[in-house]
Amino acid sequence: MDRRQSSSSGMMEGPFRFLPAEVKEMEERLFPVTNRRLDHILMDELALKFSCFRRRAGMVPVKPKQVLNWFYNNRNKTSAKVAAREAHAPWEFWANHQQARARGGSSISKLKPKKATTHAGSSSGNNYIDVYHTKFEAKSARDGSWYLVEEFLTEKFCESGDLQVLVRFPGFGVEEAEWIDVRTCTLRQRSVPYKATECADVHIWDPVLCYKVSEQSGLYFDAEVHAIERKTHNSGEECDCKILVLYVHDNSEDIVSLKKLRRRYVEYDYKPQTSYELPKGTKIA
């Protein structure tokens, strides 16, 4: 048999496999993004927990490296599924466009959103976007931030055959409109603001759209939630929880309130474990 006995512990060693219960717990903790460094402390905790399972009695203890390798191998699969779901809106746009072209029409008129009143890059820290009057948001090539799409002006096919649309953002003139490739993730269904009563829906590692204030202006960028300092507040009261976010575009961190966050539209109900959150009484520096 392809097994050998450990000289130090007398335990039987063989091809290592995680138990179904262990796999289930790790799947619940999979990170929804690919650019996040794995938490080695968590790997140590899981390895120790799994090693203490009754079903592992008499077996070689689980090593943190084995847990770490599982996360590396599986989180990329999860991230690929998430990316595919997030790309649903532009692909739907492209599919509708193809159907419209076959009928001799255009998809632009069907997807043209109602006009919004404020753009995502407003220079006022309190002037947040009115997202309920639009359906799409797009990433600007000028500054890498996300804006509401106020108007689809026209469309074209590039040499590769991909569809591009000319979009105008609120607060900008037609001469400042930008071409957006529909097949990429630079066009997606608009993000929505969190209500004060929805702070419990924010979890560690959640992808969000976050308002970042600079010396010259304020813009919305993709970010990840890294820590949450929750504070008790009654229903209807303004949420004063503190949230530590990491901006994806420059890896900078900031502590923000809930009103600066927008829920990214993703067609899945991912609820990460909340055990990573700061213990009560712990404050974000």
Buried (B, 14 or more C-beta within 10 A) or exposed (E): EEEEEEEEEEEEEEEEEBBEEBEEBBEEBBBBBEEBEEBEEBBBBBBEEBEEEEEBEEBBEBBBEBBBEBBEEBBEEBBEEBBEBBBBBBEBBBEBBEEBBEEEEBBBEEBBBEEBEBBBBBEEEEEBBBBEBBBBBBBBEEBBBBBBBBBBBEBEEEEEEEBBBBBBBBBBEEEEBBBBBBBEBBBBBBBBBBEBBBBEEBBBBBBBBBBBBEEEBBBBBBBBBBBBBBEEBEEEEEBBBBBBBBBBBEEEBBEBBBBBBBBBBBEEEBEBBEEBBBEEEEEBE
